[in-house]
Amino acid sequence: MSEMYDETREQLRALRMSYGGRLPTKVGQLEALLSEISRCEPGSQQAEFQKLYLSTHTLTGTSASYGFNEFSRQACLLENYLKSLLALPVFPPDEDYLAQIAQYIQNIKRLAEAALSTQSDWNF
């Protein structure tokens, strides 16, 4: 019984390490989407903005599933901010929202980098 538990535990650790190693790439995708939004004409940003929201939503859920709880909490803050912007009757709301999104992404990026530096602590 203990051997099966150890094997399962090691498989979960390997999955977590694999996912954690991809966090910087996933954050890079958020940055790329934000860059796309900033290059769009104000009236045509909503489709790209929706992509950013969906990517953030997915990242929030999957990172929590793999045990990156603080990372997930920060991604959730961005997700909620994006959701509130999408609910506004006028889009885009103003120029400051891009800077706010960039700040959320920077916070998430710092956590992704910190996660990589602490891989040895990724135990279940």
C-alpha positions in Angstrom: 0.0 0.0 0.0 2.8 2.4 0.9 4.6 1.7 -2.3 1.5 2.6 -4.4 1.1 5.8 -2.3 4.7 6.8 -2.9 4.4 6.1 -6.6 1.2 8.2 -6.9 2.8 11.0 -4.8 5.8 11.0 -7.1 3.6 11.2 -10.2 1.7 14.1 -8.8 5.0 15.8 -7.9 6.2 15.3 -11.5 3.0 16.7 -12.9 3.2 19.7 -10.6 6.8 20.3 -11.6 5.9 20.1 -15.3 3.1 22.6 -14.9 5.1 24.9 -12.7 7.9 24.9 -15.3 5.4 26.2 -17.8 4.1 29.1 -15.6 6.4 31.7 -17.1 5.3 30.8 -20.6 1.7 31.1 -19.6 2.3 34.5 -18.1 4.1 35.4 -21.3 0.9 34.6 -23.2 -1.0 37.0 -21.0 1.6 39.7 -21.7 1.3 39.0 -25.5 -2.5 39.3 -25.3 -2.2 42.6 -23.4 0.2 43.8 -26.1 -2.3 42.9 -28.8 -5.0 44.8 -26.9 -2.8 47.9 -26.7 -2.2 47.8 -30.5 -5.9 47.5 -31.3 -8.1 50.5 -32.1 -10.3 51.3 -29.0 -13.5 50.1 -30.7 -12.0 46.7 -31.7 -10.4 45.7 -28.4 -13.2 43.7 -26.9 -12.5 40.4 -28.8 -8.9 40.4 -27.7 -9.9 41.4 -24.3 -12.3 38.4 -24.1 -9.3 36.2 -25.0 -7.3 37.7 -22.2 -10.1 37.1 -19.8 -10.6 33.4 -20.8 -6.8 32.8 -20.7 -6.7 34.3 -17.2 -9.8 32.3 -16.1 -8.1 29.0 -17.3 -4.8 29.9 -15.6 -6.6 30.7 -12.3 -8.3 27.3 -12.2 -5.4 25.1 -13.4 -2.8 26.7 -11.2 -5.1 26.1 -8.2 -5.5 22.5 -9.3 -1.8 22.0 -9.3 -1.4 23.5 -5.9 0.0 27.0 -6.8 -2.5 28.6 -4.5 -0.9 32.1 -4.2 -0.3 32.2 -7.9 -4.0 31.3 -8.5 -5.2 34.0 -6.0 -3.2 36.6 -7.9 -4.6 35.4 -11.3 -8.1 35.5 -9.8 -7.6 39.1 -8.9 -6.8 39.8 -12.6 -9.7 37.6 -13.7 -12.2 39.5 -11.5 -10.8 42.9 -12.7 -11.2 41.8 -16.3 -14.7 40.5 -15.7 -15.7 43.8 -14.1 -14.4 45.7 -17.2 -16.2 43.4 -19.6 -19.5 44.1 -17.7 -19.2 47.9 -18.2 -21.7 49.5 -20.6 -18.9 51.4 -22.4 -15.7 49.6 -23.5 -12.9 50.5 -23.2 -13.5 52.4 -20.0 -10.4 54.7 -20.1 -6.6 54.5 -20.8 -5.7 53.6 -17.2 -7.1 50.1 -17.4 -4.2 48.9 -19.5 -1.7 50.0 -16.9 -3.8 48.3 -14.2 -3.9 45.0 -16.1 -0.1 45.3 -16.7 0.4 45.6 -13.0 -1.7 42.5 -12.2 0.3 40.6 -14.8 3.6 41.7 -13.3 2.4 40.5 -9.9 1.6 37.1 -11.4 4.9 37.0 -13.3 6.8 37.6 -10.0 5.0 34.6 -8.5 5.8 32.4 -11.5 9.5 33.3 -11.2 9.4 32.6 -7.5 7.7 29.3 -8.1 10.6 28.2 -10.4 13.2 29.1 -7.8 11.5 26.9 -5.2 10.9 23.8 -7.3 12.5 21.6 -4.6 9.6 22.6 -2.3 6.9 21.2 -4.7 5.9 18.2 -2.6 2.5 16.9 -1.9 
